[in-house]
Amino acid sequence: MKYVIVIGDGMPDLPSGPRGSTPLQEAHHPNMDEVASRGVVGAVDPIPEGMEPGSDVAIMGLMGYDPKKYYTGRGPLEAAGIGIELHEGDLAFRCNLITEEEGVLADYAAGHIGDEEAKELITYLNLSLSGPGQVKLYAGVSYRHLLVLEGGFSDHIKCIPPHDAVGRRIIEIMVEPLDEEGETTAEFLNGLILRSQQLLSNHPINLERVKKGLRPANMIWPWGFGRKPTMPSFSSLYGLRGSVISAVNLVKGIGSCAGMKVIEVPGATGYIDTNYEGKADYALKALDEGVELVYIHVEAPDEAGHAGDFELKVKAIEDLDRRLLGRLLDKLDEDAVIAIVSDHLTPISVKTHLKGPIPFAYASAKGSLKEKRKFDEGLTRGVTPISGPSLLKMILGMISREAS
């Protein structure tokens, strides 16, 4: 048996459309509906109580790992995603390139700056930033990067995710110490943030971006910190050879920590212009070559949610359905199971993540119609959500729907 699990990041929403609808309800997605109509549907909540509703926690759960047991922070997962080996005592942060305008966090993604421009800016900062201890920035994709503080720094701090702080004054959202132990680290990080603004504002790349009417990447923003996790392999837990396809280093990192094969797809961007067809084709190729389970992650709906753009989110969902899911259904063998799910809500109305019940559906790729259904938030009504690991076990047939 082979398995493909498609994660549409941030797809579920709250009613905000022209007819009091959500983007999932408004979008045309016949392939999602086909999976729902052929197989098993329900609700999952992959974020345990008391944990933040981020993709890091949720996708770890969807990949079969209890976040309460294995999650240590977002940063170390991002590090694993780009092949950075953390050492004892290292503190790793997700680090955005952001746009600061007149003391306000104007854009958490710096206008979705391109990879090459971002890499040049990160290289420049590495040569220019200095301070006590070892500080290293690593370039990722677009605005998503990594900051590592090597040894001697405290994790008794609070960092606000930049996508939760758009429109707020920088001075009000700086790193805060949780106690006396965290004061030196918070002060050091805030110094890096302010120094980065001085360095980046007059960089030729940003001056040129401003001339073109683009938002400059004129400040770094560290958040989502943690230390190196220890996780058992996916194969030891589930007896399957697994792989991960994503443009997002966070998701690659979870797969890497789980001992899964991370598959790189040309043209996968983590945005609306990602290579949907390529993700499908590389997944099919991996299955042909002996991989037994492939996770395919698509970031685009989440980005549209953060942008507060209803129509863009509808387009992202429709593109995922037509260009990725439809291609998989056409080409998967009869012994394959396909699932469609998400990690959290990213409502247009609030532009950030919310915890809540998430619809899921899975079925045989060539199964027959059971009951006509539409894949949207309505599948969660009146249903008690299950955990992420429980959903995976259901898909794999390790537990029954009733036992979950």
Order of alpha helices (4+ residues) and beta strands (2+ residues): beta-alpha-alpha-beta-alpha-alpha-alpha-beta-beta-alpha-beta-beta-beta-beta-alpha-alpha-beta-alpha-beta-alpha-beta-alpha-beta-alpha-alpha-alpha-beta-beta-alpha
